[in-house]
Amino acid sequence: MKNNNLSVLPWYDSIEKQDFKKSYAFGAVYPLFMLKGYINPFQIVNIDVDDFDDGYTIELVNFQTGVAVNVTTAMSPYISVAFVTGIFGNVIFMTDQQVITSPKIGRYFLRITTALHQYFSDVITFVDSVSPFLKLEWWDVNDLQLEYGTLFYENYGFQNLLYLQTELGKPEYTFTDEGEERNGYFFPTKQISEKVFKFNFLSSEYLLDVMRLIRMSDYIRITDPFGRCYNANQFEIKSEWETQGNLASATVQFQTDAVVKKIALPVLVVQRDVINATLFHNIVLTSATEIWFAFYDQSPDLSGYSFAGYVNNNNRIEVYKNGTKYILVNPQNNDMYAPVNCYRFLSNYNSLLICNIENFNTQNVTNMGEMFRSCGSLQSLNLSSFNTQNVTNMSLMFYLSTHLQSLNLSSFNTQNVTNMGGMFANCSSLQSLNLSSFNTQKVTNMETMFSFCGSLQSLNLSSFNTQNVTNMSLMFRSCGSLQSLNLSSFNTQNVTNMYLMFYLCTQLQSLNLSSFNTQNVTNMGGMFADCRNLTTIISNTFNLILNPSSNNMFYACYTIRGGNGTTYSSSHTKAEYARVDGEDGLPGYFTAPEP
């Protein structure tokens, strides 16, 4: 691990490298503040991530007492492993959910243990509230490639988060006018007003390391203790080390701007705090409690939200609540059809809050791949009006929509879809999903289809026809809330890859694979690994002739019990026990299906 920190929460391959253990720190711990029970996003950069597939343990260690609490089950649904080259890559953690139960304020650090390595975070300071702190967020659209590592953003929706114990100073203003001479008078057409803010704070070396990257980020958002949100266009940081100790006095200066265009006559009518947005132009909104999309005759419930952004020609409307910016979207009007290719149509609108698509005519659409990818604020989506009869690609359609709780797909016609890979991956707030209406007869790819759906408790796949599917790798990975899964209707005659198919389904107790045909499968590595509560697998003996890759197939399946009483043994975690217990007098972990 390089001595050049890239994560707000730094990680080390030795506990002796923690910041307070430096000779000039004199044992002083830098307070890296986090709300108690929450772990801010981090990336462990450029390490050997290959062994993470063999299982790992995460512990929260009390800094004062040394007492460690196992938090693997709570944190693992929000951990991703990204390979860069060979066996090296990043461990990525990101969620805004509370992951530590019964938290107490105080100092802690995290310890991750794999079969080959241990990694230690720096010290975290849990506090009762983060509202008195200045909140910094920054992220990029694309991955950031550096000589000493890569920071992954694009496919993970990753955002850095930092709380600082400081306040903003009074702003300075500069103005620029653009305009033209009209009848001997200067007529302003655009005014740019820049606001320059400053704040000071004490910083450790590791924090200065990572904050160097803020000014190079695509998006920088700063929220003050009063909930006021600022989007920074420029960000500069200067530091000077204190005479003693491990702290530097840092000064940050950042700029925001607002552009106002005068476009002939105004087209915005405000009556009784209701904005009639029949026409969309670059006009600055003031404030309102409700917005009415006249050409839809829809009135979304926006009580509690304020309007302080732009309505633009792309029908994007910014609203704010508690200092956080959201976006409302009406994709188009009554007379328009959806484009044939809706690939990434609303992708990466991480602040998308309300999406009104009732009149969105999709009868000619063939590609919906990544259509709602990374819509991280969207909580409810009703697609019952969608006509999907011609769609062939739904891969990653809702990928990383991490706050999605309600999803209506009851009208979906999937008769021509061939790719559903990652369709619901990382929808970590979905608790139930009924896909009983899905026709999957042409689907060939279901790789990572439900991967990291950590809150999913109910999943109805009773109508799935999987006769043409070839790839089911990582299909249910980290579905940590599922307790039972009935796949007895699955036809797996053409599947070649089941790698990590049920990996880290930590609450799964029963699994019905009674119809599984594994004659063409060549990779079953880690298929049931870390299913720590799995008791019963109903299945016939797997065909192992073409399955040389089956390492750790039953790793950490501590509660597994075959139909004839065979229990888990750490000496038998490969495919040799992937058979009906007692068949031909041999032990196994499977229970025979009922005749």
C-alpha positions in Angstrom: 0.0 0.0 0.0 1.5 3.4 -1.1 2.2 6.2 1.3 -0.2 8.4 -0.5 -3.7 8.3 0.9 -6.6 8.4 -1.6 -9.5 7.7 0.8 -11.1 9.9 3.5 -10.9 6.9 5.8 -7.3 5.7 5.2 -6.3 2.0 5.4 -3.0 0.3 6.2 -1.6 -3.2 6.0 -0.2 -2.8 9.5 -1.7 -1.4 12.6 1.6 0.3 13.4 1.0 2.7 10.4 -2.0 4.4 12.0 -1.6 8.2 12.1 -1.4 8.7 15.8 1.6 6.3 16.1 3.9 8.6 14.1 6.8 9.8 16.2 5.8 13.4 15.9 2.1 12.8 16.7 2.9 12.1 20.4 -0.1 9.7 20.5 -2.6 12.4 19.5 -5.5 11.0 17.5 -6.9 13.1 14.7 -10.8 13.2 15.1 -12.2 11.9 11.8 -15.9 12.5 12.6 -18.7 10.2 11.6 -22.3 9.9 12.8 -22.4 7.1 15.3 -23.5 3.8 13.6 -22.6 5.1 10.1 -19.4 4.4 8.2 -18.6 7.0 5.6 -17.6 5.8 2.1 -14.1 4.5 1.6 -11.9 2.7 -0.9 -9.0 0.5 0.0 -6.8 1.2 -3.0 -4.4 -1.1 -5.0 -4.3 -4.2 -2.7 -4.6 -7.9 -3.3 -8.3 -8.3 -3.7 -8.3 -11.8 -5.1 -8.5 -13.4 -1.7 -11.7 -11.4 -0.8 -13.6 -13.9 -2.9 -12.6 -16.6 -0.4 -14.4 -14.7 2.4 -13.4 -12.0 4.9 -14.3 -10.8 8.4 -14.9 -7.1 9.3 -14.6 -6.0 12.9 -15.2 -2.7 14.7 -12.6 -2.3 17.4 -13.0 -0.1 20.4 -9.9 2.2 20.4 -9.8 2.4 24.2 -10.7 -1.2 25.3 -9.6 -3.2 22.2 -12.9 -5.0 22.3 -13.9 -6.1 18.7 -17.4 -6.6 17.4 -18.1 -8.6 14.2 -19.9 -6.3 11.7 -19.3 -8.5 8.6 -23.0 -9.2 8.1 -24.0 -5.5 8.4 -21.3 -4.1 6.1 -20.7 -6.8 3.4 -23.9 -6.0 1.4 -22.4 -2.6 0.7 -18.9 -3.8 -0.2 -17.7 -4.3 -3.8 -14.4 -5.6 -5.1 -13.1 -4.0 -8.3 -10.1 -5.5 -10.1 -7.6 -3.3 -11.8 -5.0 -5.8 -13.0 -4.3 -9.4 -12.1 -5.1 -9.9 -8.5 -4.9 -6.2 -7.6 -7.7 -3.8 -7.2 -9.9 -1.9 -4.7 -12.3 -2.7 -2.0 -15.2 -0.2 -2.2 -17.7 0.5 0.6 -20.6 3.0 0.2 -24.0 3.3 1.8 -25.9 5.9 3.7 -27.6 3.3 5.9 -26.7 2.7 9.5 -24.5 -0.4 9.7 -23.5 -0.5 13.4 -26.3 -1.5 15.8 -26.5 0.0 19.3 -23.6 2.4 18.5 -21.9 4.5 21.2 -20.0 7.7 20.8 -16.2 7.3 21.0 -13.2 6.2 19.1 -13.0 3.0 17.0 -11.2 1.5 14.0 -12.1 -1.2 11.5 -10.1 -4.4 10.9 -10.6 -6.6 7.9 -9.2 -10.1 7.9 -9.0 -12.4 4.9 -7.3 -15.8 4.5 -4.0 -14.1 3.6 -4.1 -10.5 4.8 -5.2 -8.0 7.5 -6.1 -4.4 6.9 -6.6 -1.7 9.5 -8.4 1.7 9.1 -7.3 4.8 10.9 -9.2 5.9 14.0 -12.9 7.0 13.6 -14.6 9.3 16.1 -18.3 8.6 16.4 -20.5 11.6 17.4 -24.2 12.0 18.3 -24.9 14.5 15.5 -23.1 15.8 12.5 -25.4 18.8 12.0 -22.9 21.2 13.7 -20.2 20.2 11.1 -19.3 21.4 7.7 -20.1 18.7 5.2 -17.9 18.1 2.1 -18.9 15.8 -0.8 -17.0 15.3 -4.0 -17.0 12.8 -6.8 -16.2 12.2 -10.5 -18.3 11.0 -13.4 -15.5 8.7 -14.6 -12.9 6.7 -12.7 -9.8 8.6 -11.7 -6.6 6.9 -13.0 -3.5 7.7 -11.0 0.1 6.3 -11.2 -0.3 4.8 -7.7 -3.9 3.5 -8.0 -7.4 4.0 -9.4 -10.4 5.6 -7.7 -13.6 3.9 -9.0 -16.6 6.2 -9.5 -18.4 5.4 -12.8 -19.8 1.9 -12.1 -20.3 2.3 -8.4 -21.9 5.7 -7.8 -19.1 6.4 -5.3 -19.0 9.8 -3.5 -16.5 11.0 -0.9 -17.9 12.3 2.3 -16.1 14.3 5.0 -17.3 16.2 8.1 -15.1 19.1 9.4 -15.5 21.0 12.6 -15.6 24.5 11.2 -17.9 27.2 9.7 -17.9 29.3 6.6 -16.6 32.9 6.7 -18.4 35.8 5.1 -18.3 35.6 1.3 -16.7 38.0 -1.2 -18.4 38.9 -4.4 -17.3 39.6 -8.0 -19.5 40.5 -10.9 -19.2 40.2 -14.7 -21.8 41.6 -17.1 -22.3 40.6 -20.7 -24.6 42.6 -22.9 -25.0 44.8 -26.0 -25.8 48.4 -27.0 -29.5 49.0 -27.8 -30.6 52.5 -28.8 -27.6 54.0 -27.1 -28.2 52.1 -23.8 -26.3 49.1 -22.4 -28.7 46.1 -22.3 -27.4 43.3 -20.0 -28.1 39.8 -21.3 -26.1 37.8 -18.7 -24.6 38.5 -15.3 -22.1 36.2 -13.6 -21.9 36.7 -9.9 -19.1 34.7 -8.2 -19.2 34.1 -4.5 -15.9 33.3 -2.8 -16.1 31.5 0.6 -13.3 30.6 3.0 -13.0 28.3 6.0 -10.1 27.1 8.2 -9.6 23.8 10.0 -6.9 21.6 11.5 -5.9 18.6 9.4 -3.8 15.5 9.5 -1.4 14.4 6.8 -3.7 11.7 5.5 -6.6 14.2 5.1 -4.5 16.7 3.2 -3.5 13.8 0.9 -7.0 13.0 -0.1 -8.3 16.7 -0.1 -5.7 17.5 -2.9 -8.0 15.6 -5.2 -11.1 17.7 -4.5 -10.2 20.5 -6.9 -9.8 18.0 -9.7 -13.3 16.5 -9.1 -16.2 16.9 -11.4 -18.7 17.6 -8.6 -18.0 19.4 -5.3 -20.8 20.1 -2.8 -20.4 21.8 0.5 -23.2 22.0 3.1 -22.8 24.3 6.1 -24.1 23.6 9.6 -27.3 25.6 8.8 -28.2 23.3 5.9 -27.2 25.7 3.1 -25.8 23.9 0.1 -23.1 25.2 -2.2 -21.9 23.8 -5.5 -18.2 24.7 -5.8 -16.7 25.6 -9.2 -13.2 26.1 -7.9 -11.6 24.7 -4.8 -8.2 25.7 -3.4 -6.5 24.4 -0.2 -3.4 25.7 1.4 -1.7 24.3 4.6 1.0 25.2 7.0 2.3 22.7 9.6 2.0 23.6 13.3 5.3 23.8 15.2 4.7 20.6 17.1 2.5 17.6 16.6 0.9 16.0 13.5 -1.5 18.7 12.5 -1.5 21.4 9.9 -3.5 24.6 9.8 -5.4 24.5 6.5 -7.3 27.2 4.6 -9.9 26.4 1.9 -11.2 28.9 -0.6 -14.0 27.9 -3.0 -16.2 29.7 -5.5 -19.8 29.4 -6.6 -21.6 31.3 -9.3 -25.1 32.0 -10.6 -25.8 32.8 -14.2 -28.9 34.9 -15.0 -30.1 35.3 -18.7 -32.6 37.9 -19.7 -34.8 36.3 -22.4 -37.3 38.8 -23.7 -40.5 38.6 -21.6 -40.8 36.5 -18.5 -42.7 33.2 -18.9 -42.9 32.1 -15.3 -46.2 32.8 -13.5 -46.3 32.5 -9.7 -49.6 32.4 -8.0 -50.2 31.3 -4.4 -46.9 29.6 -4.2 -47.7 27.5 -7.2 -45.3 27.6 -10.2 -46.9 27.0 -13.6 -44.0 25.6 -15.6 -45.8 25.2 -18.9 -42.8 26.6 -20.7 -39.2 25.9 -19.8 -36.5 28.5 -20.1 -33.3 29.4 -18.3 -35.0 31.3 -15.6 -34.0 31.4 -11.9 -36.7 30.2 -9.6 -37.2 31.9 -6.3 -39.1 29.6 -3.9 -42.4 27.7 -3.8 -44.0 24.8 -2.0 -45.5 23.1 -5.0 -44.9 22.8 -8.7 -47.4 22.0 -11.4 -46.5 20.4 -14.7 -49.3 21.8 -16.8 -49.0 19.7 -19.8 -49.2 16.5 -17.7 -51.8 17.8 -15.3 -49.8 16.3 -12.5 -49.0 17.8 -9.1 -46.3 15.9 -7.3 -46.3 16.2 -3.6 -43.3 18.4 -2.9 -44.3 19.8 0.5 -41.1 20.7 2.4 -39.0 21.2 -0.7 -37.7 24.6 -1.9 -36.9 25.7 -5.4 -33.6 27.6 -5.9 -32.2 26.4 -9.2 -32.9 26.4 -12.9 -35.7 25.1 -15.1 -33.9 24.4 -18.4 -34.7 23.2 -21.9 -33.9 19.6 -20.8 -36.9 19.7 -18.4 -34.6 19.4 -15.4 -35.8 21.1 -12.3 -33.7 21.4 -9.2 -35.2 21.4 -5.7 -33.7 21.4 -2.3 -34.6 19.8 1.1 -32.5 20.0 4.2 -29.6 21.3 2.2 -29.6 18.4 -0.3 -30.2 19.0 -4.0 -32.7 16.8 -5.9 -33.8 16.8 -9.5 -37.3 16.3 -10.9 -37.6 15.0 -14.4 -40.4 15.0 -17.0 -38.6 13.3 -19.9 -40.9 14.7 -22.7 -44.3 16.0 -23.7 -47.5 14.5 -24.9 -46.7 14.4 -28.6 -43.2 12.8 -28.4 -42.2 9.2 -28.5 -39.3 7.7 -26.5 -36.2 7.2 -28.6 -35.6 3.7 -30.0 -32.4 3.6 -27.9 -33.0 4.5 -24.2 -29.6 3.3 -23.2 -28.5 5.3 -20.1 -31.5 7.6 -20.7 -31.6 8.9 -17.1 -28.4 7.2 -16.0 -26.2 8.8 -13.3 -28.9 11.3 -12.3 -27.9 10.5 -8.7 -30.1 13.3 -7.4 -33.2 12.3 -9.4 -36.1 12.4 -6.9 -39.4 12.3 -8.9 -39.7 10.9 -12.4 -43.1 11.4 -14.1 -43.2 9.1 -17.1 -46.8 8.2 -17.3 -47.1 9.5 -20.9 -43.7 8.1 -22.0 -44.5 6.1 -25.2 -41.9 3.3 -25.4 -43.5 1.0 -28.0 -40.5 1.4 -30.4 -37.8 1.1 -27.8 -35.4 -1.8 -28.2 -32.6 -0.9 -25.7 -33.3 -0.1 -22.0 -29.8 -1.0 -20.8 -28.7 1.2 -17.8 -31.8 3.3 -18.3 -32.1 4.2 -14.6 -28.6 3.4 -13.6 -27.2 5.2 -10.5 -30.5 7.1 -9.8 -29.4 7.0 -6.2 -32.1 9.2 -4.7 -35.1 7.7 -6.5 -37.4 5.9 -4.0 -40.4 5.0 -6.1 -40.8 4.1 -9.8 -44.0 3.1 -11.5 -43.4 1.7 -15.0 -46.8 0.1 -15.4 -47.4 2.2 -18.6 -44.2 1.0 -20.3 -44.6 -0.9 -23.5 -41.6 -3.2 -23.6 -42.6 -5.6 -26.3 -39.7 -4.8 -28.6 -37.0 -4.4 -25.9 -34.0 -6.8 -26.2 -31.6 -5.4 -23.6 -32.4 -4.7 -20.0 -28.9 -5.1 -18.6 -28.1 -2.9 -15.6 -31.4 -1.2 -16.1 -31.8 -0.2 -12.3 -28.2 -0.8 -11.3 -27.1 1.3 -8.3 -30.5 2.8 -7.7 -29.7 2.3 -4.0 -32.8 4.1 -2.5 -35.4 2.4 -4.7 -38.0 0.9 -2.4 -41.0 0.6 -4.7 -40.8 -0.7 -8.3 -43.9 -1.5 -10.4 -43.0 -3.7 -13.4 -46.4 -5.5 -13.7 -46.9 -4.6 -17.3 -43.5 -5.6 -18.5 -43.5 -7.7 -21.7 -40.0 -9.3 -21.7 -40.6 -11.9 -24.5 -37.8 -10.5 -26.6 -35.2 -9.6 -23.9 -31.9 -11.5 -24.2 -29.8 -9.7 -21.6 -30.8 -9.1 -18.0 -27.3 -9.1 -16.6 -27.1 -6.8 -13.5 -30.7 -5.6 -14.0 -31.4 -5.0 -10.3 -27.8 -5.1 -9.0 -27.1 -2.9 -6.0 -30.8 -2.0 -5.5 -29.9 -2.3 -1.9 -33.2 -0.8 -0.5 -35.6 -3.1 -2.4 -37.4 -5.4 0.1 -39.6 -7.3 -2.3 -39.7 -8.0 -6.0 -42.4 -9.8 -7.9 -41.2 -10.9 -11.4 -43.9 -13.6 -11.9 -45.0 -11.9 -15.1 -41.6 -12.0 -16.7 -41.1 -14.1 -19.8 -37.4 -15.0 -19.9 -37.4 -17.6 -22.7 -34.9 -15.7 -24.8 -32.6 -14.5 -22.0 -29.1 -15.8 -22.2 -27.4 -13.6 -19.5 -28.5 -13.3 -15.9 -25.0 -12.5 -14.4 -25.2 -10.4 -11.2 -29.0 -9.9 -11.8 -29.8 -9.5 -8.1 -26.3 -9.0 -6.8 -26.0 -6.8 -3.7 -29.8 -6.5 -3.2 -29.0 -6.6 0.5 -32.6 -5.8 1.8 -34.4 -8.2 -0.5 -36.6 -10.5 1.6 -39.2 -11.6 -1.0 -38.4 -12.6 -4.6 -40.9 -14.3 -6.9 -39.2 -15.9 -9.9 -41.8 -18.7 -10.4 -42.4 -17.9 -14.1 -38.7 -17.8 -15.1 -37.8 -19.9 -18.1 -34.1 -20.2 -18.1 -33.6 -22.7 -20.8 -31.3 -20.5 -22.9 -29.4 -18.9 -20.0 -25.6 -19.5 -20.1 -24.3 -17.2 -17.4 -25.7 -17.2 -13.8 -22.5 -16.1 -12.1 -22.9 -13.8 -9.0 -26.7 -13.9 -9.7 -27.7 -13.6 -6.0 -24.4 -12.5 -4.5 -24.8 -10.6 -1.2 -28.6 -11.0 -1.0 -28.1 -10.9 2.7 -31.8 -10.7 3.8 -33.2 -13.6 1.7 -34.1 -16.6 4.0 -35.4 -19.0 1.4 -35.2 -19.3 -2.4 -37.2 -21.7 -4.6 -35.5 -22.2 -8.0 -37.2 -25.5 -8.7 -38.5 -24.2 -12.0 -35.1 -23.3 -13.3 -33.8 -25.1 -16.4 -30.0 -24.8 -16.3 -29.2 -27.2 -19.1 -27.2 -24.6 -21.0 -25.6 -22.8 -18.1 -21.8 -22.8 -18.1 -21.0 -20.4 -15.3 -22.4 -20.5 -11.7 -19.4 -18.8 -10.1 -20.3 -17.2 -6.7 -23.9 -17.6 -7.6 -25.2 -17.5 -3.9 -22.0 -16.1 -2.3 -22.7 -14.1 0.9 -26.4 -14.9 1.1 -25.8 -14.9 4.9 -29.4 -15.3 6.0 -30.4 -17.9 3.5 -31.6 -21.1 5.2 -33.2 -23.2 2.5 -32.5 -23.5 -1.2 -34.5 -25.5 -3.7 -32.4 -26.5 -6.8 -34.3 -29.7 -7.5 -34.3 -29.2 -11.3 -30.7 -28.0 -11.7 -28.9 -29.7 -14.5 -25.1 -28.9 -14.3 -23.8 -31.0 -17.1 -22.4 -28.0 -19.0 -21.2 -25.9 -16.0 -17.4 -25.4 -16.0 -17.2 -22.9 -13.0 -18.8 -23.4 -9.6 -16.1 -21.7 -7.6 -17.6 -20.3 -4.3 -21.1 -21.1 -5.4 -22.5 -21.4 -1.8 -19.6 -19.7 0.0 -20.4 -17.7 3.1 -24.0 -18.9 3.2 -23.5 -19.2 6.9 -27.0 -20.0 7.9 -27.8 -22.3 5.0 -29.2 -25.6 6.4 -30.9 -27.3 3.4 -30.1 -27.6 -0.3 -32.6 -29.7 -2.1 -30.9 -30.9 -5.2 -29.8 -34.0 -7.1 -26.1 -34.8 -7.3 -24.3 -32.3 -9.5 -22.6 -33.5 -12.6 -19.0 -32.9 -11.8 -17.3 -34.2 -14.9 -16.9 -30.8 -16.5 -16.4 -28.9 -13.2 -12.7 -28.5 -12.5 -13.2 -25.1 -11.0 -15.1 -25.6 -7.7 -12.7 -24.2 -5.1 -14.4 -23.1 -1.9 -17.8 -24.1 -3.2 -19.1 -24.6 0.4 -16.7 -22.3 2.2 -18.1 -21.2 5.6 -21.4 -23.1 5.2 -21.3 -23.8 8.9 -24.9 -25.0 9.3 -25.3 -27.1 6.2 -26.8 -30.5 6.8 -27.3 -33.3 4.2 -30.5 -35.3 4.0 -28.8 -38.2 5.8 -27.3 -36.2 8.6 -23.9 -35.2 7.2 -22.7 -31.9 8.7 -20.3 -29.3 7.6 -16.5 -30.0 7.6 -13.9 -27.4 6.7 -12.0 -30.3 5.1 -14.8 -30.7 2.5 -15.6 -27.3 1.0 -15.0 -28.2 -2.7 -17.4 -30.0 -5.0 -16.8 -33.5 -3.7 -19.8 -33.1 -1.4 -22.1 -31.6 -4.0 -24.2 -34.7 -4.0 -27.2 -36.3 -2.3 -26.2 -37.4 1.2 -26.1 -41.1 1.4 -26.3 -41.8 -2.3 -24.2 -44.8 -3.1 -23.2 -44.8 0.5 -21.3 -41.6 0.2 -21.6 -38.4 2.4 -22.9 -35.2 0.8 -24.5 -31.8 1.6 -27.6 -32.2 -0.5 -31.1 -33.4 0.3 -32.8 -35.5 -2.4 -36.0 -33.9 -3.9 -39.2 -35.5 -3.1 -40.4 -38.0 -5.8 
